[in-house]
Amino acid sequence: MTPARAFAGKRYAVLGLARTGLSVVDYLWRSSASVSAWDDREEAREQVANKATLADPLELDLSKFDGVIVSPGVPINRHPIADKAREAEVPLIGDIELFAQARPELPPHKVVGITGTNGKSTTTALIHHIVKTAGIPTRLGGNIGKPILGERELEEGGVYVLELSSFQIDLTYSLDCDVAVLLNITPDHLDRYENFDAYAAAKGRLFEMQSPDHASIIAIDDESSRKIAGETDGVVIQISAGGCMDQSGWPSLQGPHNAQNAIAAMSVARRLGIGEEAIEEGLRTFPGLPHRMERVADRGGVLFLNDSKATNPTSTAPALAAYPAIHWILGGRAKADDLDACEPYFDHVRAAYTVGETADMFEKLLEPWMPVRNCGTIRKAVRIAAEAARSGETVLLSPACASYDQYRDFEERGDDFRAAVGSLS
């Protein structure tokens, strides 16, 4: 992103130097701002030593700064930086807010912001793909892909498509999306919020920041989203995944949840003035996301799907709904001690194969419903499931759990599943 005059001569403190923090320091440095930066990891601090003063914001007089910038991963509900910034009356912001403040200096463009508990990565990528298919310059960013400040700015008429987590929305105050999307709200991240209502309110703030003539596209299939739709001013387009939709021509968009994702993407595209032919072409050619119902292989009529990104039961349920005969590999580090969200689709499961920390717990939970094998590891589960599966059936990794018991992240877990499938004789 081209440096912005809006930040020249200002002072900022940056806490956290992962990918987003590094992009912020570089961008502010190039914009002639004065930056103090900190991360507990010495190797991270070394990467910005020539662009910033190395100092912990908790030990600085923050009243002399124009902003404190934290990464979305910093738990501001309990991290002392939040109270310190509040006492100093200095805004606590993120990279999305810096992007919002820089927008007046960018070539004329539009911003689409997508939030929701589940499906936002797929929907964001799908919208980006449709816009690109229509021949419109576009960038993908936010909670997906590269940090937006590290991307090259778009030419006039371009569209920035941003996936926005509730944590990112918490750290922005002026992001006025031309089109804002809410897919759904279900319990998640409750360790970061006082209660579920506070989590839902964080999602709703995206629409409070919009100008009256900008569009809000809100799926009204859950109570919290319906409430936000009823309270949102301006142009509100309500959508629903209810009813039948022919998804047979969209190989990477199977299942009821992807019907909602597709409806949302189509609604955004139409709002942007994209024609039906380009929309249909985009839906047909969308490759899907790695680790989200990703088609890994078809071996003898058995489909192998990598849904490692499903880190809670609510996000696993749509994968179970999408296929009628499943050999289900699940387990890891639990976010909940039940699988209630998945229960309506247990009749789609031929057998379950439990792994990780929750292998024993899930084995006991599922035994009354289906055959279960306690496998311990994904490699073993893949071998046993592949032997049991028949043509027309699906071997599905959809763990309903975080990955941190055995893997660095869900990407590494999905990669291991791919490797296990690839090693089958």
N, C-alpha and C positions, 0 to 999 in steps of 0.2 A: 504494500500500500504506500502511495506517495506520502511523504511527510506532510503534516497539517500545521498551518500557521497558528491554529487555535491553541496549540500546546507550547509554542515558543516562549521561553522565559519562565515557564511555570515549574513548580516543584512537585514531584510525585514520589511516594514510597511504594515499593513493590514487594509483596510478601509471597514467596513461592516461585520457584524457577524451574518448573517443568516446561513442557512445550509452550503453553499459553504464556507463562511468565516471561520466558525468554523472548517471545515475539513482542510482548509489551515493552520490555526494556529496549529492544532494538528499535522499535517504532518511535518511542518517545525520545530516544537519543538522536535519531535521525530528524526528529521534529524540533530539535534544539531545546528540549526540556531538560531540567536538572533532575536526575534520578538517584534515589537511594534504594538499594535492592538487597534482599536477604533470602537465604534458603539454608536449612540445617545441613545440607550436603555440601561439603567443600568443593567437590567437582562441579557442582552447579554454579556456585559463586564464582569459580575461576572463569566460567564462560562469559561472564558479564563484567569482569574486573576492569576492562578498558572502556566501558560505557557507563558505568554507574559507581557511586560510592557504596562500598559494602558496609551496611549497618542494619541491625535488627530494628524494625519499626517500633517494637515494644520498648526500645531504649531511647527513642527520639522524641523531641517535642513536636508532635504532629500538628500543632496549631499553625506551624509555619509552612505547612504543605497545602497544596491545592486538591490533593486527593490521595487516598490509600487504595492501592489496587491489589486485590487478592485473587487467587485462582478459585474456580468454582469448587474445587475439592477441599478448600479450607472451611471447616464447620463453624460458620460465623455465629451459630446459636450458642456455642460454648467456648469459642476461641477468644482469649483476652483482647485480641486486636479490635474486636467489635466495640467493646466498652471503651477502649482507649481512643478510638476514632470518634465515638459519640461524645466523649468528654471534651475532646479537642474541637468539636463541631466541624469536623472535616469529613467529606463524603467517603463512604466505603463503596468502591465500585469495581467492575470487572472490565475485561477487554471489549465486551459488547457495548458497554457504555462509551468507551473511547471511540469505537466505531461510529456510534450514534452521533457523538459530538463532532466527528470529522466529516459526516455526510454532506454538510453544506459546501464543502470544498471539493467534493468528488463530481465527476461528470454526471449529469442528470440520469437517474436510475430509479429502480424500484427495489423494495425489500419485502420478501415473504418470510414470515417467522412461523415456525411450527412447534407447538408444544403438546404435551399429553403424557400420560404415564407409559403407555405402550404404543408401539407402532410409529413413533415419530421419526426414527432413523430411516425406516423404509419409505415413509411418506415424503420425507425431505429429499431423499435420493431420487425418488420417483418424480417429484415435481421438477427437480433439477434436470433429470433425463428428458422429460417432456419439453421443457423450455429449450434445452439444447437441440432436441429433435426438430423443434420449430425454427431453428436457425437464429435464435436470440442469444447474444452473449450472456453468460451466466457464471456465477461462482457459488460453490458449496462451502458452508462453514458453520461456525458455532460449535455445537456439541458433536459434530461429525467432521471428518476430514482434517484439514490443516487449520490452525488458528487464523481467523479472518484478517487480522492485522498483518500477517505474514504473506498474504496473497497479493497478487498484482491487481490493481484496481481495474474496473470494467470501463469500456468505452461508453459513450452516451447511448442510452436506451437499454443498458444491461439490467440484469435481475440478480440480486444477491439472495440466495436461498439458505436460511439459517435454521438449524435445529436448535431449540432453546430448552434447556433443562430448567426446572424451578430454581436451581441454584444460580443459574445465569440471569434469570429474570429478577431474582433478589438483588442483583448487583447492577441493575440498570434502571435509569429513571427517565430517559428521554428517547428510547427506541420507539419511534412512530412507524410501525410497519404499514406498508401500503396494503398488504393482505396478511392477516394473522389467523392462524388455524389452531383450534383445540380439538384433539381427537377423542380423549377420554380422561377420566380421573378415577383411579383406584388406589387403595392404600399402598404407599411405598415411601421410603426415605423418612419414616416417622421418627428416626433418631435425630433428624435435623429440624423437626418442627414440633411445636407444642402439642398438636393433635392433628387429626385428619383435616378438619376445617381450615386450619392454618396452612396446610399443604395445598389444599384446593385454592385458597385465596392467593397463594403465590402464583399459581397458574393464571388466575384471573387478572392479575396485574398487567399482563401483556396487553389486554384489551383496554385497560384504563389509560394506557399511554397513547392510544391512537387518536388521530384527528377524526372529526365526525364524518368526513367524506371517504374515509378509508374502510375497507371491507373486513368484517370478522366472519370467518367460516367456522361454525361450531357444530360438532356432532352431538346430538342430544339423546344418545342411547344410555346415558347414566344420569342419575339425579343431580350430581354436582355440576356436570357440564350444562344440563338444562337450566340450572339456577343462574350460572354465569351468562348463558344466552339471554335469559330474561332480564338481566341487570345491565347488559351491554348496550350503550347508545350507538347511534349511527347506523351504518349499513350492516345488518346482521343476516347472514345466510345460514339457515339451519339445515343440517343434513342428517341422514340416518342410514345405517347399513341394513335396516329391516327390509324384508322382501327378497325376491329372487334377482340374481344378476348372473348373466352368462360370463363366466371367467375362463371359459375353455380356451380362448385364444391368447391368454396371458399366462404362459407357463410359470413365471416366477411370482405370480400373484394369486395363489390358490388359498382357499379357506375364507370363512366369514370375516375374519379380521382384515384380510387383504381387500375384501369388498369395501370396507370402510376406508382403508387407505386409498384405494382407487377413486372412490367417490370424492374424497377430500382433494386429491390431486387434480381430478377433472374440474372440480369447482374452482380451484385456484387458477388453472390454466384458462378457463373461460373468462374469469375476472381479468386476466392479463391480456385478453383478446386473442388467444391462440385458437385456431380453427380445429374442427372436429377430426379432420383427417390426420393432422399432426398429433393430436391427443391419442387417437387410436393406435397410431404407429408407435408412439412412446410407450403405451401400455403393452403392446405386443412384444417390443424389443427390449424392455427393461430387464437387465440381467440379474436383478436382485442384489442383496447385500451379503458379503461374506459373514458366515456365522449366524445368519437369520434365515431359517428354512432354506439353506443353501443346498442345491442339488449336487452332491459329491460324485455319485456314480449310479449307474443302472447295471446290475450284474444279474444276468439270467432272469430279467423281469422284476428283480427286487431293487427298489429305489432306496438309496442311502441319503439321508438328509442331516445336515449339520445345523442345529438350532442352538448352538452353544450360548448365544446372546440371551436366551431365555433364562434369566437368573432368579425368577420367582414363579410361583405356581400360576399367577394370573397371566404371565407372558407365555407360559407353556401351554395353557389351555387352548389357545387358537391353533397351535400346531396339531394337537390331538384332534381338534374338530375338523381339520382339513383333510384327513386321510382315514379311510374306513377300516384298515387292517394293519395295525402298527405293532412293531417290536420296539418297546420304549426303553431307552437307556436314560436313567435319571440319577441325580444325587450330587453331593458336593457339600458345601457349607451352607446350612439352612438359613433362610431369612424368616421362615415360619415353620411351626411344628405340625402343619397339616397340609393336605393337598386338596382342600375343599373346592378350590376354583377349577380343578381338573376333573372332579368327580362326574360332572354331566357327560363326559366323553370317555369314561372308563370302558364302555361297551365297544369302543373303537380299538382297544388294546388287546392284542393276542397274548402278549406276555410282557412282563417288565423285568429289567435287569438293573439292579441297584449298585451304585458305586460311591466311593468317597466316604466322608464322615457320617453321612446320613444313611449309608447302606442298610444298617440294621433297623433303624427307625422306619424307613420307607418300606422295607421288606414286611414288617409287621403291619403297617398301615394298609398295604395293598393286597396282602395274602387273602383276605376275605373276598376280594373282587376278581382276582386274576392269578394265573401262574406267575411266580416270581423267582428269579435267580439272583442270589447275592454274589456279585462278581468282584467287588472291590475296586477294580480298575476299568477304565474305558477300553483298553486294549483287549482284556479278557471278555468284556461284555460284547464287543464287536464280533469277536470270533464265535461266541456261543449264539448270538442273535443271527449271525449270517448263516449258521448251520441250520437254524430252526425256520428261518423265513422261507416262504414259497413265492413263486411268481405272482405278481399282483399285489404283494405286501410291501411294507415300508419299514426299514430300520431307521429309527429316529433318535438322534441325540437331542434331547430337550430337557436339560437337567433340573429346572425349577429351583436352582440353587446357585449361589455364588461359587466361584472356582478356587477360592484362596486356600482350600485345604490341600490341594495337590498341584495347583498351577499358579503361575504369576497373574494371569487374567483370563477372561473368557476366550480371547483370541488364541492363546497358547493351548487351551483346552480343545478348541475347535480344530486347531492344527493337528493335535494328537489324534483326534477322531479321523480326520482326513488320512493321516499317515496309516492308521490302523486299517482303514478300508482299503487303502492302496496296497497293503502288505498281504491281503487275503489271497490265498492260492486259487 
